[in-house]
Amino acid sequence: MKFAGIWLGRLVAVLAMVAGGLVWFGATAQAATVCGSQPVPPGYVITSETLTNTCTGGYLTETIQLPYNGIQICDNSPIPSGYVLTSNYTTNNCGSYQGGTLNTPYSGITICGNGNGAIPATT
């Protein structure tokens, strides 16, 4: 019986770590909205643009959030330091702009020629 108790305790510990990891990895960054007439706060990226009653004068409402590796952005978004644009694609989520994907650079990464300012150092 002691043997079964040890294995049961280990199983519970592993399941707790897996469940905690799933919760941690499943979390998304907090998003906010701004009107297209306003500057995007430093460090944030635009992830979508929609027509709402909130913004006037023909401006779209922009959803913004802090970047992370693999985030999909609108191509009119600023590219924060430490990230590079690695793809462009057509989307309906960005008003008249294309979408793109940001990644952190690494040796041998392929990046898009548009949208990348100074290439950050790889780690």
Secondary structure by P-SEA (a helix, b strand, c coil): caaaaaaaaaaaaaaaaaaaaaaaaaccccccccccccccccccccccccccccccccbbbbbbbbbccccccccccccccccccccccccccccccccbbbbbbccbbbbbccccccccccc
